[in-house]
Amino acid sequence: MSTDAAHASEAVDRNRRKVREGIVTSTKMDRTAVVSVTERVRHPRYFKTVQRTKKLYVHDPAGDTRPGDRVRVMETRPISKTKRWRLVEIVERAR
């Protein structure tokens, strides 16, 4: 493998951003939505499956999300003190 190809593959790996899917819990801020992302992990000692919920602050420039919407978000550069994610798409609207 040449050094150019090694650098190219390294750049691709470094720029891969995390994508998560979650449910909008709050839209009370301007151009910001709070999204709850639930992940299922196995407990290290007891091996039981446990749900962990993370609150992500998401940049929503159009402000078209509503509480209960299922959305896909992507990691991005810091936009504010707490916002590090941006809205990619609204997967499913709240009923």
mmCIF file as gemmi writes it, N, C-alpha and C atoms, coordinates in Angstrom:
data_model
loop_
_atom_site.group_PDB
_atom_site.id
_atom_site.type_symbol
_atom_site.label_atom_id
_atom_site.label_alt_id
_atom_site.label_comp_id
_atom_site.label_asym_id
_atom_site.label_entity_id
_atom_site.label_seq_id
_atom_site.pdbx_PDB_ins_code
_atom_site.Cartn_x
_atom_site.Cartn_y
_atom_site.Cartn_z
_atom_site.occupancy
_atom_site.B_iso_or_equiv
_atom_site.pdbx_formal_charge
_atom_site.auth_seq_id
_atom_site.auth_asym_id
_atom_site.pdbx_PDB_model_num
ATOM 1 N N . MET Axp A 1 ? 0.852 -1.183 0 1 0 ? 1 A 1
ATOM 2 C CA . MET Axp A 1 ? 0 0 0 1 0 ? 1 A 1
ATOM 3 C C . MET Axp A 1 ? 0.889 1.233 0 1 0 ? 1 A 1
ATOM 4 N N . SER Axp A 2 ? 0.62 2.144 -0.899 1 0 ? 2 A 1
ATOM 5 C CA . SER Axp A 2 ? 1.435 3.353 -0.967 1 0 ? 2 A 1
ATOM 6 C C . SER Axp A 2 ? 1.079 4.291 0.176 1 0 ? 2 A 1
ATOM 7 N N . THR Axp A 3 ? 1.959 5.251 0.429 1 0 ? 3 A 1
ATOM 8 C CA . THR Axp A 3 ? 1.727 6.177 1.536 1 0 ? 3 A 1
ATOM 9 C C . THR Axp A 3 ? 0.542 7.094 1.256 1 0 ? 3 A 1
ATOM 10 N N . ASP Axp A 4 ? 0.31 7.439 -0.021 1 0 ? 4 A 1
ATOM 11 C CA . ASP Axp A 4 ? -0.842 8.284 -0.363 1 0 ? 4 A 1
ATOM 12 C C . ASP Axp A 4 ? -2.155 7.574 -0.05 1 0 ? 4 A 1
ATOM 13 N N . ALA Axp A 5 ? -2.23 6.291 -0.382 1 0 ? 5 A 1
ATOM 14 C CA . ALA Axp A 5 ? -3.442 5.525 -0.116 1 0 ? 5 A 1
ATOM 15 C C . ALA Axp A 5 ? -3.656 5.368 1.389 1 0 ? 5 A 1
ATOM 16 N N . ALA Axp A 6 ? -2.565 5.2 2.13 1 0 ? 6 A 1
ATOM 17 C CA . ALA Axp A 6 ? -2.684 5.071 3.591 1 0 ? 6 A 1
ATOM 18 C C . ALA Axp A 6 ? -3.216 6.36 4.196 1 0 ? 6 A 1
ATOM 19 N N . HIS Axp A 7 ? -2.73 7.507 3.704 1 0 ? 7 A 1
ATOM 20 C CA . HIS Axp A 7 ? -3.216 8.795 4.21 1 0 ? 7 A 1
ATOM 21 C C . HIS Axp A 7 ? -4.675 9.021 3.836 1 0 ? 7 A 1
ATOM 22 N N . ALA Axp A 8 ? -5.055 8.589 2.637 1 0 ? 8 A 1
ATOM 23 C CA . ALA Axp A 8 ? -6.443 8.771 2.196 1 0 ? 8 A 1
ATOM 24 C C . ALA Axp A 8 ? -7.393 7.942 3.054 1 0 ? 8 A 1
ATOM 25 N N . SER Axp A 9 ? -7.035 6.686 3.332 1 0 ? 9 A 1
ATOM 26 C CA . SER Axp A 9 ? -7.917 5.852 4.147 1 0 ? 9 A 1
ATOM 27 C C . SER Axp A 9 ? -7.954 6.361 5.589 1 0 ? 9 A 1
ATOM 28 N N . GLU Axp A 10 ? -6.845 6.917 6.074 1 0 ? 10 A 1
ATOM 29 C CA . GLU Axp A 10 ? -6.817 7.472 7.429 1 0 ? 10 A 1
ATOM 30 C C . GLU Axp A 10 ? -7.74 8.684 7.531 1 0 ? 10 A 1
ATOM 31 N N . ALA Axp A 11 ? -7.778 9.518 6.494 1 0 ? 11 A 1
ATOM 32 C CA . ALA Axp A 11 ? -8.65 10.699 6.495 1 0 ? 11 A 1
ATOM 33 C C . ALA Axp A 11 ? -10.118 10.289 6.481 1 0 ? 11 A 1
ATOM 34 N N . VAL Axp A 12 ? -10.454 9.231 5.761 1 0 ? 12 A 1
ATOM 35 C CA . VAL Axp A 12 ? -11.84 8.765 5.715 1 0 ? 12 A 1
ATOM 36 C C . VAL Axp A 12 ? -12.262 8.277 7.093 1 0 ? 12 A 1
ATOM 37 N N . ASP Axp A 13 ? -11.42 7.498 7.774 1 0 ? 13 A 1
ATOM 38 C CA . ASP Axp A 13 ? -11.755 6.985 9.095 1 0 ? 13 A 1
ATOM 39 C C . ASP Axp A 13 ? -11.888 8.111 10.115 1 0 ? 13 A 1
ATOM 40 N N . ARG Axp A 14 ? -11.022 9.113 10.005 1 0 ? 14 A 1
ATOM 41 C CA . ARG Axp A 14 ? -11.031 10.191 10.984 1 0 ? 14 A 1
ATOM 42 C C . ARG Axp A 14 ? -12.271 11.06 10.843 1 0 ? 14 A 1
ATOM 43 N N . ASN Axp A 15 ? -12.815 11.208 9.641 1 0 ? 15 A 1
ATOM 44 C CA . ASN Axp A 15 ? -13.956 12.088 9.41 1 0 ? 15 A 1
ATOM 45 C C . ASN Axp A 15 ? -15.303 11.381 9.484 1 0 ? 15 A 1
ATOM 46 N N . ARG Axp A 16 ? -15.318 10.107 9.844 1 0 ? 16 A 1
ATOM 47 C CA . ARG Axp A 16 ? -16.59 9.414 9.984 1 0 ? 16 A 1
ATOM 48 C C . ARG Axp A 16 ? -17.279 9.931 11.234 1 0 ? 16 A 1
ATOM 49 N N . ARG Axp A 17 ? -18.5 10.422 11.098 1 0 ? 17 A 1
ATOM 50 C CA . ARG Axp A 17 ? -19.193 11.027 12.229 1 0 ? 17 A 1
ATOM 51 C C . ARG Axp A 17 ? -20.25 10.087 12.78 1 0 ? 17 A 1
ATOM 52 N N . LYS Axp A 18 ? -20.493 10.205 14.079 1 0 ? 18 A 1
ATOM 53 C CA . LYS Axp A 18 ? -21.491 9.359 14.719 1 0 ? 18 A 1
ATOM 54 C C . LYS Axp A 18 ? -22.882 9.803 14.286 1 0 ? 18 A 1
ATOM 55 N N . VAL Axp A 19 ? -23.732 8.838 14.033 1 0 ? 19 A 1
ATOM 56 C CA . VAL Axp A 19 ? -25.132 9.103 13.689 1 0 ? 19 A 1
ATOM 57 C C . VAL Axp A 19 ? -25.985 8.352 14.696 1 0 ? 19 A 1
ATOM 58 N N . ARG Axp A 20 ? -26.949 9.037 15.288 1 0 ? 20 A 1
ATOM 59 C CA . ARG Axp A 20 ? -27.828 8.427 16.278 1 0 ? 20 A 1
ATOM 60 C C . ARG Axp A 20 ? -29.278 8.721 15.909 1 0 ? 20 A 1
ATOM 61 N N . GLU Axp A 21 ? -30.18 7.872 16.393 1 0 ? 21 A 1
ATOM 62 C CA . GLU Axp A 21 ? -31.603 8.074 16.184 1 0 ? 21 A 1
ATOM 63 C C . GLU Axp A 21 ? -32.269 8.162 17.548 1 0 ? 21 A 1
ATOM 64 N N . GLY Axp A 22 ? -33.149 9.149 17.714 1 0 ? 22 A 1
ATOM 65 C CA . GLY Axp A 22 ? -33.785 9.323 19.003 1 0 ? 22 A 1
ATOM 66 C C . GLY Axp A 22 ? -35.115 10.041 18.876 1 0 ? 22 A 1
ATOM 67 N N . ILE Axp A 23 ? -35.699 10.362 20.03 1 0 ? 23 A 1
ATOM 68 C CA . ILE Axp A 23 ? -37.015 10.995 20.072 1 0 ? 23 A 1
ATOM 69 C C . ILE Axp A 23 ? -36.871 12.388 20.656 1 0 ? 23 A 1
ATOM 70 N N . VAL Axp A 24 ? -37.488 13.375 19.999 1 0 ? 24 A 1
ATOM 71 C CA . VAL Axp A 24 ? -37.434 14.76 20.458 1 0 ? 24 A 1
ATOM 72 C C . VAL Axp A 24 ? -38.249 14.878 21.741 1 0 ? 24 A 1
ATOM 73 N N . THR Axp A 25 ? -37.625 15.434 22.794 1 0 ? 25 A 1
ATOM 74 C CA . THR Axp A 25 ? -38.323 15.608 24.056 1 0 ? 25 A 1
ATOM 75 C C . THR Axp A 25 ? -38.684 17.059 24.318 1 0 ? 25 A 1
ATOM 76 N N . SER Axp A 26 ? -37.936 18.012 23.751 1 0 ? 26 A 1
ATOM 77 C CA . SER Axp A 26 ? -38.222 19.417 23.992 1 0 ? 26 A 1
ATOM 78 C C . SER Axp A 26 ? -37.786 20.254 22.8 1 0 ? 26 A 1
ATOM 79 N N . THR Axp A 27 ? -38.596 21.283 22.485 1 0 ? 27 A 1
ATOM 80 C CA . THR Axp A 27 ? -38.252 22.222 21.408 1 0 ? 27 A 1
ATOM 81 C C . THR Axp A 27 ? -38.454 23.652 21.886 1 0 ? 27 A 1
ATOM 82 N N . LYS Axp A 28 ? -38.294 23.903 23.164 1 0 ? 28 A 1
ATOM 83 C CA . LYS Axp A 28 ? -38.599 25.21 23.729 1 0 ? 28 A 1
ATOM 84 C C . LYS Axp A 28 ? -37.51 26.244 23.483 1 0 ? 28 A 1
ATOM 85 N N . MET Axp A 29 ? -36.318 25.809 23.081 1 0 ? 29 A 1
ATOM 86 C CA . MET Axp A 29 ? -35.245 26.749 22.792 1 0 ? 29 A 1
ATOM 87 C C . MET Axp A 29 ? -35.284 27.165 21.325 1 0 ? 29 A 1
ATOM 88 N N . ASP Axp A 30 ? -34.638 28.271 21.01 1 0 ? 30 A 1
ATOM 89 C CA . ASP Axp A 30 ? -34.612 28.782 19.643 1 0 ? 30 A 1
ATOM 90 C C . ASP Axp A 30 ? -33.593 27.994 18.826 1 0 ? 30 A 1
ATOM 91 N N . ARG Axp A 31 ? -34.042 27.349 17.748 1 0 ? 31 A 1
ATOM 92 C CA . ARG Axp A 31 ? -33.195 26.57 16.844 1 0 ? 31 A 1
ATOM 93 C C . ARG Axp A 31 ? -32.448 25.433 17.547 1 0 ? 31 A 1
ATOM 94 N N . THR Axp A 32 ? -32.99 24.948 18.652 1 0 ? 32 A 1
ATOM 95 C CA . THR Axp A 32 ? -32.39 23.83 19.373 1 0 ? 32 A 1
ATOM 96 C C . THR Axp A 32 ? -33.472 22.859 19.799 1 0 ? 32 A 1
ATOM 97 N N . ALA Axp A 33 ? -33.188 21.576 19.644 1 0 ? 33 A 1
ATOM 98 C CA . ALA Axp A 33 ? -34.102 20.531 20.112 1 0 ? 33 A 1
ATOM 99 C C . ALA Axp A 33 ? -33.326 19.621 21.052 1 0 ? 33 A 1
ATOM 100 N N . VAL Axp A 34 ? -34.021 19.088 22.04 1 0 ? 34 A 1
ATOM 101 C CA . VAL Axp A 34 ? -33.42 18.108 22.939 1 0 ? 34 A 1
ATOM 102 C C . VAL Axp A 34 ? -33.913 16.739 22.491 1 0 ? 34 A 1
ATOM 103 N N . VAL Axp A 35 ? -32.978 15.837 22.222 1 0 ? 35 A 1
ATOM 104 C CA . VAL Axp A 35 ? -33.307 14.506 21.713 1 0 ? 35 A 1
ATOM 105 C C . VAL Axp A 35 ? -32.827 13.469 22.714 1 0 ? 35 A 1
ATOM 106 N N . SER Axp A 36 ? -33.699 12.536 23.078 1 0 ? 36 A 1
ATOM 107 C CA . SER Axp A 36 ? -33.333 11.426 23.965 1 0 ? 36 A 1
ATOM 108 C C . SER Axp A 36 ? -32.958 10.224 23.112 1 0 ? 36 A 1
ATOM 109 N N . VAL Axp A 37 ? -31.741 9.747 23.314 1 0 ? 37 A 1
ATOM 110 C CA . VAL Axp A 37 ? -31.255 8.577 22.59 1 0 ? 37 A 1
ATOM 111 C C . VAL Axp A 37 ? -31.101 7.446 23.592 1 0 ? 37 A 1
ATOM 112 N N . THR Axp A 38 ? -31.781 6.337 23.346 1 0 ? 38 A 1
ATOM 113 C CA . THR Axp A 38 ? -31.743 5.191 24.243 1 0 ? 38 A 1
ATOM 114 C C . THR Axp A 38 ? -30.88 4.103 23.626 1 0 ? 38 A 1
ATOM 115 N N . GLU Axp A 39 ? -29.928 3.595 24.41 1 0 ? 39 A 1
ATOM 116 C CA . GLU Axp A 39 ? -29.101 2.485 23.945 1 0 ? 39 A 1
ATOM 117 C C . GLU Axp A 39 ? -29.23 1.331 24.926 1 0 ? 39 A 1
ATOM 118 N N . ARG Axp A 40 ? -29.132 0.134 24.398 1 0 ? 40 A 1
ATOM 119 C CA . ARG Axp A 40 ? -29.22 -1.059 25.234 1 0 ? 40 A 1
ATOM 120 C C . ARG Axp A 40 ? -27.823 -1.65 25.353 1 0 ? 40 A 1
ATOM 121 N N . VAL Axp A 41 ? -27.358 -1.808 26.601 1 0 ? 41 A 1
ATOM 122 C CA . VAL Axp A 41 ? -26.023 -2.361 26.839 1 0 ? 41 A 1
ATOM 123 C C . VAL Axp A 41 ? -26.142 -3.487 27.863 1 0 ? 41 A 1
ATOM 124 N N . ARG Axp A 42 ? -25.186 -4.394 27.816 1 0 ? 42 A 1
ATOM 125 C CA . ARG Axp A 42 ? -25.164 -5.481 28.798 1 0 ? 42 A 1
ATOM 126 C C . ARG Axp A 42 ? -24.371 -5.029 30.008 1 0 ? 42 A 1
ATOM 127 N N . HIS Axp A 43 ? -24.902 -5.317 31.198 1 0 ? 43 A 1
ATOM 128 C CA . HIS Axp A 43 ? -24.215 -4.959 32.43 1 0 ? 43 A 1
ATOM 129 C C . HIS Axp A 43 ? -22.922 -5.773 32.525 1 0 ? 43 A 1
ATOM 130 N N . PRO Axp A 44 ? -21.796 -5.128 32.878 1 0 ? 44 A 1
ATOM 131 C CA . PRO Axp A 44 ? -20.517 -5.844 32.865 1 0 ? 44 A 1
ATOM 132 C C . PRO Axp A 44 ? -20.436 -7.014 33.845 1 0 ? 44 A 1
ATOM 133 N N . ARG Axp A 45 ? -21.092 -6.913 34.984 1 0 ? 45 A 1
ATOM 134 C CA . ARG Axp A 45 ? -21.007 -8.005 35.96 1 0 ? 45 A 1
ATOM 135 C C . ARG Axp A 45 ? -22.2 -8.949 35.871 1 0 ? 45 A 1
ATOM 136 N N . TYR Axp A 46 ? -23.403 -8.394 35.783 1 0 ? 46 A 1
ATOM 137 C CA . TYR Axp A 46 ? -24.606 -9.218 35.882 1 0 ? 46 A 1
ATOM 138 C C . TYR Axp A 46 ? -25.157 -9.659 34.527 1 0 ? 46 A 1
ATOM 139 N N . PHE Axp A 47 ? -24.619 -9.127 33.445 1 0 ? 47 A 1
ATOM 140 C CA . PHE Axp A 47 ? -24.951 -9.534 32.076 1 0 ? 47 A 1
ATOM 141 C C . PHE Axp A 47 ? -26.414 -9.331 31.717 1 0 ? 47 A 1
ATOM 142 N N . LYS Axp A 48 ? -27.111 -8.506 32.472 1 0 ? 48 A 1
ATOM 143 C CA . LYS Axp A 48 ? -28.487 -8.183 32.145 1 0 ? 48 A 1
ATOM 144 C C . LYS Axp A 48 ? -28.481 -6.991 31.193 1 0 ? 48 A 1
ATOM 145 N N . THR Axp A 49 ? -29.422 -6.962 30.265 1 0 ? 49 A 1
ATOM 146 C CA . THR Axp A 49 ? -29.517 -5.845 29.337 1 0 ? 49 A 1
ATOM 147 C C . THR Axp A 49 ? -30.148 -4.651 30.048 1 0 ? 49 A 1
ATOM 148 N N . VAL Axp A 50 ? -29.46 -3.505 29.971 1 0 ? 50 A 1
ATOM 149 C CA . VAL Axp A 50 ? -29.893 -2.287 30.648 1 0 ? 50 A 1
ATOM 150 C C . VAL Axp A 50 ? -30.065 -1.191 29.603 1 0 ? 50 A 1
ATOM 151 N N . GLN Axp A 51 ? -31.098 -0.363 29.775 1 0 ? 51 A 1
ATOM 152 C CA . GLN Axp A 51 ? -31.288 0.765 28.867 1 0 ? 51 A 1
ATOM 153 C C . GLN Axp A 51 ? -30.658 2.001 29.467 1 0 ? 51 A 1
ATOM 154 N N . ARG Axp A 52 ? -29.845 2.694 28.666 1 0 ? 52 A 1
ATOM 155 C CA . ARG Axp A 52 ? -29.251 3.959 29.082 1 0 ? 52 A 1
ATOM 156 C C . ARG Axp A 52 ? -29.755 5.049 28.153 1 0 ? 52 A 1
ATOM 157 N N . THR Axp A 53 ? -30.177 6.169 28.729 1 0 ? 53 A 1
ATOM 158 C CA . THR Axp A 53 ? -30.71 7.265 27.936 1 0 ? 53 A 1
ATOM 159 C C . THR Axp A 53 ? -29.779 8.454 28.023 1 0 ? 53 A 1
ATOM 160 N N . LYS Axp A 54 ? -29.454 9.049 26.869 1 0 ? 54 A 1
ATOM 161 C CA . LYS Axp A 54 ? -28.617 10.232 26.797 1 0 ? 54 A 1
ATOM 162 C C . LYS Axp A 54 ? -29.45 11.371 26.242 1 0 ? 54 A 1
ATOM 163 N N . LYS Axp A 55 ? -29.259 12.569 26.771 1 0 ? 55 A 1
ATOM 164 C CA . LYS Axp A 55 ? -29.903 13.763 26.24 1 0 ? 55 A 1
ATOM 165 C C . LYS Axp A 55 ? -28.911 14.476 25.334 1 0 ? 55 A 1
ATOM 166 N N . LEU Axp A 56 ? -29.275 14.647 24.072 1 0 ? 56 A 1
ATOM 167 C CA . LEU Axp A 56 ? -28.419 15.353 23.123 1 0 ? 56 A 1
ATOM 168 C C . LEU Axp A 56 ? -29.071 16.675 22.752 1 0 ? 56 A 1
ATOM 169 N N . TYR Axp A 57 ? -28.282 17.737 22.709 1 0 ? 57 A 1
ATOM 170 C CA . TYR Axp A 57 ? -28.769 19.039 22.263 1 0 ? 57 A 1
ATOM 171 C C . TYR Axp A 57 ? -28.453 19.149 20.783 1 0 ? 57 A 1
ATOM 172 N N . VAL Axp A 58 ? -29.492 19.333 19.975 1 0 ? 58 A 1
ATOM 173 C CA . VAL Axp A 58 ? -29.385 19.218 18.525 1 0 ? 58 A 1
ATOM 174 C C . VAL Axp A 58 ? -29.697 20.559 17.875 1 0 ? 58 A 1
ATOM 175 N N . HIS Axp A 59 ? -28.883 20.939 16.888 1 0 ? 59 A 1
ATOM 176 C CA . HIS Axp A 59 ? -29.116 22.167 16.138 1 0 ? 59 A 1
ATOM 177 C C . HIS Axp A 59 ? -30.193 21.896 15.088 1 0 ? 59 A 1
ATOM 178 N N . ASP Axp A 60 ? -31.282 22.632 15.182 1 0 ? 60 A 1
ATOM 179 C CA . ASP Axp A 60 ? -32.419 22.505 14.267 1 0 ? 60 A 1
ATOM 180 C C . ASP Axp A 60 ? -32.669 23.879 13.655 1 0 ? 60 A 1
ATOM 181 N N . PRO Axp A 61 ? -31.975 24.231 12.568 1 0 ? 61 A 1
ATOM 182 C CA . PRO Axp A 61 ? -32.044 25.6 12.045 1 0 ? 61 A 1
ATOM 183 C C . PRO Axp A 61 ? -33.441 26.025 11.605 1 0 ? 61 A 1
ATOM 184 N N . ALA Axp A 62 ? -34.221 25.111 11.048 1 0 ? 62 A 1
ATOM 185 C CA . ALA Axp A 62 ? -35.564 25.471 10.574 1 0 ? 62 A 1
ATOM 186 C C . ALA Axp A 62 ? -36.574 25.468 11.719 1 0 ? 62 A 1
ATOM 187 N N . GLY Axp A 63 ? -36.294 24.761 12.769 1 0 ? 63 A 1
ATOM 188 C CA . GLY Axp A 63 ? -37.202 24.688 13.905 1 0 ? 63 A 1
ATOM 189 C C . GLY Axp A 63 ? -38.484 23.934 13.604 1 0 ? 63 A 1
ATOM 190 N N . ASP Axp A 64 ? -38.403 22.915 12.733 1 0 ? 64 A 1
ATOM 191 C CA . ASP Axp A 64 ? -39.62 22.205 12.323 1 0 ? 64 A 1
ATOM 192 C C . ASP Axp A 64 ? -39.838 20.887 13.071 1 0 ? 64 A 1
ATOM 193 N N . THR Axp A 65 ? -39.064 20.614 14.122 1 0 ? 65 A 1
ATOM 194 C CA . THR Axp A 65 ? -39.315 19.409 14.904 1 0 ? 65 A 1
ATOM 195 C C . THR Axp A 65 ? -40.335 19.688 15.999 1 0 ? 65 A 1
ATOM 196 N N . ARG Axp A 66 ? -41.051 18.628 16.381 1 0 ? 66 A 1
ATOM 197 C CA . ARG Axp A 66 ? -42.036 18.727 17.462 1 0 ? 66 A 1
ATOM 198 C C . ARG Axp A 66 ? -41.754 17.618 18.462 1 0 ? 66 A 1
ATOM 199 N N . PRO Axp A 67 ? -42.119 17.813 19.726 1 0 ? 67 A 1
ATOM 200 C CA . PRO Axp A 67 ? -41.906 16.743 20.708 1 0 ? 67 A 1
ATOM 201 C C . PRO Axp A 67 ? -42.597 15.45 20.277 1 0 ? 67 A 1
ATOM 202 N N . GLY Axp A 68 ? -41.881 14.346 20.392 1 0 ? 68 A 1
ATOM 203 C CA . GLY Axp A 68 ? -42.409 13.05 19.982 1 0 ? 68 A 1
ATOM 204 C C . GLY Axp A 68 ? -41.919 12.593 18.625 1 0 ? 68 A 1
ATOM 205 N N . ASP Axp A 69 ? -41.333 13.497 17.835 1 0 ? 69 A 1
ATOM 206 C CA . ASP Axp A 69 ? -40.796 13.109 16.532 1 0 ? 69 A 1
ATOM 207 C C . ASP Axp A 69 ? -39.596 12.193 16.702 1 0 ? 69 A 1
ATOM 208 N N . ARG Axp A 70 ? -39.48 11.193 15.818 1 0 ? 70 A 1
ATOM 209 C CA . ARG Axp A 70 ? -38.276 10.351 15.775 1 0 ? 70 A 1
ATOM 210 C C . ARG Axp A 70 ? -37.344 10.974 14.745 1 0 ? 70 A 1
ATOM 211 N N . VAL Axp A 71 ? -36.116 11.309 15.153 1 0 ? 71 A 1
ATOM 212 C CA . VAL Axp A 71 ? -35.192 12.03 14.279 1 0 ? 71 A 1
ATOM 213 C C . VAL Axp A 71 ? -33.847 11.32 14.211 1 0 ? 71 A 1
ATOM 214 N N . ARG Axp A 72 ? -33.096 11.621 13.157 1 0 ? 72 A 1
ATOM 215 C CA . ARG Axp A 72 ? -31.726 11.138 13.005 1 0 ? 72 A 1
ATOM 216 C C . ARG Axp A 72 ? -30.804 12.346 13.14 1 0 ? 72 A 1
ATOM 217 N N . VAL Axp A 73 ? -29.779 12.228 13.99 1 0 ? 73 A 1
ATOM 218 C CA . VAL Axp A 73 ? -28.86 13.332 14.23 1 0 ? 73 A 1
ATOM 219 C C . VAL Axp A 73 ? -27.432 12.891 13.947 1 0 ? 73 A 1
ATOM 220 N N . MET Axp A 74 ? -26.575 13.863 13.638 1 0 ? 74 A 1
ATOM 221 C CA . MET Axp A 74 ? -25.184 13.578 13.311 1 0 ? 74 A 1
ATOM 222 C C . MET Axp A 74 ? -24.265 14.455 14.151 1 0 ? 74 A 1
ATOM 223 N N . GLU Axp A 75 ? -23.169 13.885 14.58 1 0 ? 75 A 1
ATOM 224 C CA . GLU Axp A 75 ? -22.176 14.626 15.356 1 0 ? 75 A 1
ATOM 225 C C . GLU Axp A 75 ? -21.566 15.719 14.49 1 0 ? 75 A 1
ATOM 226 N N . THR Axp A 76 ? -21.263 16.863 15.101 1 0 ? 76 A 1
ATOM 227 C CA . THR Axp A 76 ? -20.687 17.969 14.349 1 0 ? 76 A 1
ATOM 228 C C . THR Axp A 76 ? -19.768 18.769 15.257 1 0 ? 76 A 1
ATOM 229 N N . ARG Axp A 77 ? -19.195 19.831 14.743 1 0 ? 77 A 1
ATOM 230 C CA . ARG Axp A 77 ? -18.33 20.684 15.552 1 0 ? 77 A 1
ATOM 231 C C . ARG Axp A 77 ? -19.171 21.358 16.631 1 0 ? 77 A 1
ATOM 232 N N . PRO Axp A 78 ? -18.565 21.843 17.701 1 0 ? 78 A 1
ATOM 233 C CA . PRO Axp A 78 ? -19.347 22.526 18.73 1 0 ? 78 A 1
ATOM 234 C C . PRO Axp A 78 ? -20.021 23.777 18.178 1 0 ? 78 A 1
ATOM 235 N N . ILE Axp A 79 ? -21.339 23.856 18.349 1 0 ? 79 A 1
ATOM 236 C CA . ILE Axp A 79 ? -22.115 24.998 17.867 1 0 ? 79 A 1
ATOM 237 C C . ILE Axp A 79 ? -22.32 25.989 19.005 1 0 ? 79 A 1
ATOM 238 N N . SER Axp A 80 ? -22.445 25.47 20.227 1 0 ? 80 A 1
ATOM 239 C CA . SER Axp A 80 ? -22.546 26.323 21.408 1 0 ? 80 A 1
ATOM 240 C C . SER Axp A 80 ? -21.916 25.564 22.568 1 0 ? 80 A 1
ATOM 241 N N . LYS Axp A 81 ? -22.158 26.017 23.781 1 0 ? 81 A 1
ATOM 242 C CA . LYS Axp A 81 ? -21.565 25.365 24.953 1 0 ? 81 A 1
ATOM 243 C C . LYS Axp A 81 ? -21.994 23.908 25.066 1 0 ? 81 A 1
ATOM 244 N N . THR Axp A 82 ? -23.253 23.619 24.758 1 0 ? 82 A 1
ATOM 245 C CA . THR Axp A 82 ? -23.752 22.253 24.918 1 0 ? 82 A 1
ATOM 246 C C . THR Axp A 82 ? -24.099 21.554 23.601 1 0 ? 82 A 1
ATOM 247 N N . LYS Axp A 83 ? -24.304 22.309 22.515 1 0 ? 83 A 1
ATOM 248 C CA . LYS Axp A 83 ? -24.739 21.69 21.246 1 0 ? 83 A 1
ATOM 249 C C . LYS Axp A 83 ? -23.556 21.139 20.463 1 0 ? 83 A 1
ATOM 250 N N . ARG Axp A 84 ? -23.585 19.823 20.22 1 0 ? 84 A 1
ATOM 251 C CA . ARG Axp A 84 ? -22.559 19.171 19.401 1 0 ? 84 A 1
ATOM 252 C C . ARG Axp A 84 ? -23.164 18.261 18.335 1 0 ? 84 A 1
ATOM 253 N N . TRP Axp A 85 ? -24.45 18.349 18.109 1 0 ? 85 A 1
ATOM 254 C CA . TRP Axp A 85 ? -25.144 17.491 17.159 1 0 ? 85 A 1
ATOM 255 C C . TRP Axp A 85 ? -26.007 18.346 16.247 1 0 ? 85 A 1
ATOM 256 N N . ARG Axp A 86 ? -26.261 17.852 15.025 1 0 ? 86 A 1
ATOM 257 C CA . ARG Axp A 86 ? -27.159 18.568 14.115 1 0 ? 86 A 1
ATOM 258 C C . ARG Axp A 86 ? -28.177 17.596 13.54 1 0 ? 86 A 1
ATOM 259 N N . LEU Axp A 87 ? -29.315 18.162 13.188 1 0 ? 87 A 1
ATOM 260 C CA . LEU Axp A 87 ? -30.427 17.371 12.667 1 0 ? 87 A 1
ATOM 261 C C . LEU Axp A 87 ? -30.127 16.94 11.237 1 0 ? 87 A 1
ATOM 262 N N . VAL Axp A 88 ? -30.278 15.646 10.964 1 0 ? 88 A 1
ATOM 263 C CA . VAL Axp A 88 ? -30.096 15.138 9.61 1 0 ? 88 A 1
ATOM 264 C C . VAL Axp A 88 ? -31.453 15.004 8.924 1 0 ? 88 A 1
ATOM 265 N N . GLU Axp A 89 ? -32.389 14.306 9.585 1 0 ? 89 A 1
ATOM 266 C CA . GLU Axp A 89 ? -33.713 14.132 8.997 1 0 ? 89 A 1
ATOM 267 C C . GLU Axp A 89 ? -34.72 13.779 10.071 1 0 ? 89 A 1
ATOM 268 N N . ILE Axp A 90 ? -35.978 14.033 9.759 1 0 ? 90 A 1
ATOM 269 C CA . ILE Axp A 90 ? -37.077 13.611 10.625 1 0 ? 90 A 1
ATOM 270 C C . ILE Axp A 90 ? -37.557 12.283 10.064 1 0 ? 90 A 1
ATOM 271 N N . VAL Axp A 91 ? -37.331 11.217 10.82 1 0 ? 91 A 1
ATOM 272 C CA . VAL Axp A 91 ? -37.66 9.864 10.349 1 0 ? 91 A 1
ATOM 273 C C . VAL Axp A 91 ? -39.17 9.634 10.426 1 0 ? 91 A 1
ATOM 274 N N . GLU Axp A 92 ? -39.782 10.044 11.553 1 0 ? 92 A 1
ATOM 275 C CA . GLU Axp A 92 ? -41.2 9.787 11.734 1 0 ? 92 A 1
ATOM 276 C C . GLU Axp A 92 ? -41.799 10.92 12.558 1 0 ? 92 A 1
ATOM 277 N N . ARG Axp A 93 ? -42.922 11.439 12.114 1 0 ? 93 A 1
ATOM 278 C CA . ARG Axp A 93 ? -43.611 12.513 12.831 1 0 ? 93 A 1
ATOM 279 C C . ARG Axp A 93 ? -44.378 11.964 14.016 1 0 ? 93 A 1
ATOM 280 N N . ALA Axp A 94 ? -44.546 12.794 15.051 1 0 ? 94 A 1
ATOM 281 C CA . ALA Axp A 94 ? -45.33 12.395 16.225 1 0 ? 94 A 1
ATOM 282 C C . ALA Axp A 94 ? -46.806 12.365 15.85 1 0 ? 94 A 1
ATOM 283 N N . ARG Axp A 95 ? -47.528 11.424 16.439 1 0 ? 95 A 1
ATOM 284 C CA . ARG Axp A 95 ? -48.963 11.324 16.155 1 0 ? 95 A 1
ATOM 285 C C . ARG Axp A 95 ? -49.756 12.091 17.172 1 0 ? 95 A 1
